[in-house]
Amino acid sequence: MERLSAQEVLQLYDQQLQNAQIIQQRIIPKTDTFDSSCYSFYSYLKPFRRVGGDFYDFKVFDDDSVSLILADAVGHGIDAAMITSMIKLIYSYSLRILDNQKSPSKLMAEIDTEIEETLGFSFFSVFSVCFNPNKNELYWSNAGHPPGIIISKDEGIISLNASLPLIGMHSMVNNSGYVDHVNNFKPGDKFLLFTDGLIEAKNDKGEPYTFQRLLNLIEDYKDSSIEVLCRLIINDNKEFSASTEANDDICLLGIEYDS
């Protein structure tokens, strides 16, 4: 068999990378596919490389409730992208089970079990949330992910911090059972999710963007629509890190309960 030249190997790798990019773009839903009579949705996803380890998905049910998941796989590139494909399949399959549709913790447990049995030592953070407009509540579970943020008209800004280890580590940690947390989520309220690439982006002095800077910006523009608020965050983050090269994927999601 004739050996490939170095140039041919590079071309083959580039083609495989293009194919992986196309596949990942197809399995991550676009903002305009979010069809809800209760909520507005915004999404921004920028891989550090052509493919990445940040992944989100959602499902709007007939009763107007919404399941949303955001995951951040350890690593970058094709290997991380392959893990996101697995998460997509497990998430879609798990939502066929009625209990998982209303319980982020049960959904999280299903994903963790499948990942540990199938992939072994593969780790990623996950934030899983379910919005229930009939009760004006949201239920959430956070496995090693940056905090979700509720912007409540009645209760102010609320951080939903991690209470569980990364997916893939659950079997190594004792007393870490999955639990649903619940918060009020009423008309006019907003919710933000993001990956750590957002708050860890650095300026030319090596300083990170930080969670506190994000909170300060949210406080200043909390009355803006979810789309305007998210765009302000992304623009501020880009300006902050404009003179440096990105070293991680960035994803930002926002949901607003329409009043």
C-alpha positions as CSV (number, residue, x, y, z in Angstrom):
1,M,0.0,0.0,0.0
2,E,1.4,3.4,-1.0
3,R,2.1,5.6,2.0
4,L,0.4,9.0,2.1
5,S,2.5,12.1,1.9
6,A,2.5,14.6,4.8
7,Q,0.4,17.0,2.7
8,E,-2.1,14.2,2.0
9,V,-2.3,13.3,5.7
10,L,-3.0,16.9,6.5
11,Q,-5.7,17.2,3.8
12,L,-7.3,14.0,5.1
13,Y,-7.3,15.3,8.7
14,D,-8.8,18.6,7.5
15,Q,-11.6,16.8,5.7
16,Q,-12.3,14.7,8.8
17,L,-12.4,17.9,10.9
18,Q,-14.8,19.5,8.4
19,N,-17.1,16.4,8.6
20,A,-17.0,16.5,12.4
21,Q,-17.9,20.2,12.3
22,I,-20.9,19.6,10.1
23,I,-22.1,16.8,12.3
24,Q,-21.8,18.8,15.5
25,Q,-23.5,21.8,13.9
26,R,-26.4,19.5,13.0
27,I,-26.9,18.0,16.5
28,I,-26.9,21.4,18.3
29,P,-30.3,23.1,17.8
30,K,-30.6,26.6,16.5
31,T,-32.3,29.4,18.4
32,D,-35.1,29.7,15.9
33,T,-36.1,26.0,16.5
34,F,-37.2,26.8,20.0
35,D,-41.0,27.0,19.7
36,S,-42.7,28.0,23.0
37,S,-45.9,30.0,23.8
38,C,-44.4,30.8,27.2
39,Y,-40.7,31.4,26.9
40,S,-38.2,33.2,24.7
41,F,-34.8,31.6,24.1
42,Y,-31.4,32.9,23.1
43,S,-28.2,30.9,22.4
44,Y,-24.6,31.6,21.5
45,L,-22.0,28.9,20.9
46,K,-18.4,29.5,19.7
47,P,-16.0,26.5,19.7
48,F,-12.4,27.2,20.6
49,R,-11.5,25.1,17.6
50,R,-13.6,24.1,14.7
51,V,-15.4,21.5,16.9
52,G,-15.6,21.6,20.6
53,G,-16.8,20.2,23.9
54,D,-19.6,22.6,24.7
55,F,-23.1,21.2,23.9
56,Y,-26.7,22.2,24.6
57,D,-30.1,20.8,23.7
58,F,-33.7,21.4,24.6
59,K,-37.2,19.9,24.3
60,V,-40.5,21.9,24.5
61,F,-43.3,19.6,25.6
62,D,-47.0,19.8,24.8
63,D,-47.9,21.2,28.2
64,D,-45.5,24.1,27.6
65,S,-42.8,22.8,30.0
66,V,-39.2,22.9,28.7
67,S,-36.2,20.7,29.4
68,L,-32.8,22.3,28.8
69,I,-29.3,20.9,29.2
70,L,-25.9,22.4,28.9
71,A,-22.7,20.3,29.0
72,D,-19.0,21.0,28.9
73,A,-16.8,18.1,28.1
74,V,-13.2,18.0,29.4
75,G,-10.8,18.7,26.5
76,H,-11.2,20.2,23.0
77,G,-11.4,19.1,19.4
78,I,-12.7,15.9,17.9
79,D,-12.5,13.8,21.1
80,A,-14.6,16.2,23.0
81,A,-17.0,16.5,20.1
82,M,-17.5,12.8,20.1
83,I,-18.6,12.9,23.7
84,T,-21.1,15.6,22.9
85,S,-22.6,13.3,20.3
86,M,-23.0,10.7,23.0
87,I,-24.7,13.2,25.3
88,K,-27.1,14.1,22.5
89,L,-28.1,10.5,22.0
90,I,-28.5,9.8,25.7
91,Y,-30.5,13.0,26.3
92,S,-32.9,12.3,23.5
93,Y,-33.4,8.7,24.5
94,S,-33.8,9.6,28.2
95,L,-36.6,12.1,27.5
96,R,-38.8,9.3,26.2
97,I,-39.2,8.3,29.9
98,L,-41.9,10.5,31.4
99,D,-40.2,10.9,34.8
100,N,-37.1,12.2,33.2
101,Q,-39.0,15.0,31.4
102,K,-39.9,16.7,34.7
103,S,-36.9,15.7,36.8
104,P,-33.4,17.1,35.9
105,S,-31.9,14.9,38.6
106,K,-33.3,11.7,37.1
107,L,-32.2,12.8,33.7
108,M,-28.7,13.5,35.1
109,A,-28.5,10.1,36.7
110,E,-29.5,8.5,33.4
111,I,-26.8,10.4,31.6
112,D,-24.2,9.6,34.2
113,T,-25.0,5.8,34.2
114,E,-24.8,5.6,30.5
115,I,-21.6,7.5,30.2
116,E,-19.8,5.6,32.9
117,E,-20.9,2.2,31.5
118,T,-20.1,3.2,27.9
119,L,-17.1,5.5,28.0
120,G,-15.5,4.8,31.3
121,F,-13.2,7.7,32.3
122,S,-14.8,10.5,30.4
123,F,-15.8,13.6,32.4
124,F,-17.9,16.7,31.8
125,S,-20.0,19.2,33.7
126,V,-23.8,19.4,33.1
127,F,-26.5,21.7,34.1
128,S,-30.0,20.3,33.6
129,V,-33.1,22.4,34.1
130,C,-36.9,22.0,33.6
131,F,-39.2,25.0,33.4
132,N,-42.8,24.4,34.5
133,P,-45.1,27.4,33.5
134,N,-48.1,25.7,35.1
135,K,-46.5,26.0,38.6
136,N,-44.3,29.1,37.8
137,E,-41.2,27.1,38.9
138,L,-38.0,25.7,37.6
139,Y,-36.3,22.5,38.7
140,W,-32.5,22.1,38.3
141,S,-29.6,19.9,39.0
142,N,-25.9,21.0,38.6
143,A,-23.0,18.6,38.2
144,G,-19.8,20.5,38.4
145,H,-21.0,23.3,36.1
146,P,-20.7,27.1,36.6
147,P,-23.8,28.5,38.4
148,G,-27.0,29.1,36.5
149,I,-28.4,32.6,37.2
150,I,-32.0,33.5,37.8
151,I,-32.9,37.2,37.3
152,S,-36.1,37.4,39.3
153,K,-38.3,40.5,39.5
154,D,-39.3,39.6,43.1
155,E,-36.1,38.0,44.5
156,G,-33.3,39.6,42.6
157,I,-30.3,37.8,41.1
158,I,-29.9,34.2,42.3
159,S,-27.0,31.9,41.7
160,L,-27.7,28.2,41.3
161,N,-24.4,26.6,42.3
162,A,-23.0,23.1,41.7
163,S,-24.1,20.5,44.2
164,L,-22.8,17.4,42.4
165,P,-19.5,16.1,41.0
166,L,-18.8,16.0,37.3
167,I,-20.6,13.4,35.2
168,G,-18.4,10.4,35.0
169,M,-17.2,10.8,38.6
170,H,-20.4,9.9,40.4
171,S,-19.4,6.3,41.2
172,M,-16.1,7.5,42.8
173,V,-17.9,9.9,45.2
174,N,-19.9,8.6,48.1
175,N,-23.1,10.3,49.3
176,S,-23.6,12.3,46.1
177,G,-27.1,11.3,45.1
178,Y,-29.0,13.3,42.5
179,V,-31.6,15.7,43.8
180,D,-33.9,18.2,42.2
181,H,-33.7,21.8,43.4
182,V,-36.7,24.1,42.9
183,N,-36.9,27.9,42.5
184,N,-39.7,30.3,41.6
185,F,-39.7,31.3,37.9
186,K,-42.6,33.7,37.1
187,P,-43.6,35.8,34.1
188,G,-40.9,38.5,33.5
189,D,-38.1,36.4,35.1
190,K,-35.0,35.4,33.1
191,F,-32.5,32.6,33.3
192,L,-28.9,32.4,32.1
193,L,-26.6,29.4,31.6
194,F,-23.0,29.5,30.4
195,T,-19.8,27.5,30.2
196,D,-16.6,28.4,32.0
197,G,-15.0,29.6,28.8
198,L,-17.0,32.8,29.2
199,I,-15.8,33.8,32.7
200,E,-12.3,32.4,32.2
201,A,-11.6,34.4,29.0
202,K,-8.5,36.6,29.6
203,N,-7.4,40.1,28.7
204,D,-3.9,41.1,27.6
205,K,-2.8,41.3,31.3
206,G,-3.8,37.7,31.9
207,E,-6.8,38.7,34.0
208,P,-9.9,36.5,33.7
209,Y,-13.3,38.0,32.9
210,T,-14.7,36.6,36.2
211,F,-18.1,35.6,37.4
212,Q,-18.3,38.9,39.4
213,R,-17.9,41.0,36.3
214,L,-20.7,39.0,34.7
215,L,-23.0,39.6,37.7
216,N,-22.2,43.3,37.6
217,L,-23.2,43.5,34.0
218,I,-26.4,41.6,34.6
219,E,-27.3,43.9,37.5
220,D,-26.8,47.0,35.2
221,Y,-29.0,45.5,32.4
222,K,-31.4,43.2,34.2
223,D,-34.4,44.9,32.9
224,S,-33.4,44.3,29.2
225,S,-34.9,41.5,27.2
226,I,-33.1,38.2,27.3
227,E,-31.7,38.6,23.8
228,V,-30.4,42.1,24.5
229,L,-28.9,41.1,27.8
230,C,-27.1,38.1,26.2
231,R,-25.8,40.1,23.3
232,L,-24.5,42.7,25.8
233,I,-22.7,40.0,27.7
234,I,-21.1,38.5,24.6
235,N,-20.0,41.9,23.3
236,D,-18.5,42.9,26.6
237,N,-16.7,39.5,26.8
238,K,-15.3,40.0,23.3
239,E,-14.1,43.5,24.0
240,F,-12.5,42.3,27.2
241,S,-10.5,39.5,25.5
242,A,-10.1,41.1,22.1
243,S,-6.3,41.3,22.3
244,T,-5.8,37.6,23.3
245,E,-6.5,34.3,21.6
246,A,-9.3,32.2,22.9
247,N,-8.3,29.0,24.7
248,D,-11.7,27.4,25.4
249,D,-15.2,27.0,23.9
250,I,-17.8,29.6,25.0
251,C,-21.5,29.0,25.3
252,L,-24.2,31.3,26.6
253,L,-27.9,30.4,26.9
254,G,-30.8,32.6,28.0
255,I,-34.5,32.0,28.7
256,E,-37.2,34.6,29.5
257,Y,-40.6,33.8,30.8
258,D,-42.7,36.1,28.7
259,S,-45.0,38.4,30.7
